[in-house]
Amino acid sequence: MNILSIQSSVVYGHVGNSAAVFPLQRLGVEVWPINTVHFSNHTGYGSWGGAVLPTPVVEDIVRGLSERGVLTRCDGLLSGYMGDVSLGRVILDLVQKVRAVHPSAAYCLDPVMGDTDSGFYVRPGISELMRDEALPLATVITPNQFELEYLTGRPVVDLESTISAVNILRDRGPRVVLVTSLSRPDGDPNTIEVLGADEQSAYLIATPRLPLSVNGAGDATAAIFFAQWLMGASLPVALEKTVNSIFAVLALTAEKNAREIQLVGAQEEIANPPARFKAVRVR
């Protein structure tokens, strides 16, 4: 199984490819990472060193891969934060290049744009690119609740409206939708939920809220779920394995009172997820 992951990267900590590559490798996936930025640490620290890779450099990396003839063996593409519109278009061109030589290749779009606490935090044009150009190309999409509302233009206020919004997304292209960080007014305020849906069904899984605020968990979630699904797990099984793995990572992070998610410390739970939380069918 080969997944090409095109995202940001950091030296210290775990966001973007620095959160996605290791979990994928622990699952036995061969990962081809293209780093769109290379920073000392994630920007949440307030200061950092490093650089954004110029778009022509990323295009040149793609050209080199194409010349090796390896795109025919790319089973899936994963993208997350897109620094600007020009880079976003390079990513979408790459999806189409891969599909030209491997038509069954899946594309997982993690539409990183913002969240309920901070609103949008991407550059102008990115949210529109995600909605109008990236979404129709996606096989799997992994929005959080804020991103789901933006992409569909619908408020998410209860389970019914969540499923309705998911159906709108699926009608625009993706076969599978994974909604992360779901917090419904009609749900348990002491839990956080994840909902997975495909053309046949929808499943919900809830975990206790943990006393932490970290970066990178969404990036790892998208990577793990995409890999589990690509490797043939059914929707509820892929959902359960993903959520149980991520909860183990976050529980260890909370136990250590760490600012960075403990991917290495919880690697056994990534490779062999515990069966603690079960998915419940809601459609």
Buried (B, 14 or more C-beta within 10 A) or exposed (E): BBBBBBBBBBEEBBBBBBBBBBBBBBBEBEBBBBBBBBBEBBBEBEEBEBEBBEBEEBBEBBEEBBEEEBBEBBBBBBBBBBBBBBBBBBBBEBBEBBBEBBEEBBBBBBBBBBBEEEEBEBEEEBBEBBBEBBBEBBBBBBBBBBBBBBBBEBEBEEBEBBBEBBBBBBEBBBBBBBBBBBBBEEBEEEBBBBBBBBEEBBBBBBBEEBEBEBBBBBBBBBBBBBBBBBBEBBBBBBBBBBBBBBBBBBBBBBEEEBBBBBBEBBBEBBEEBEEEBEBEEBE
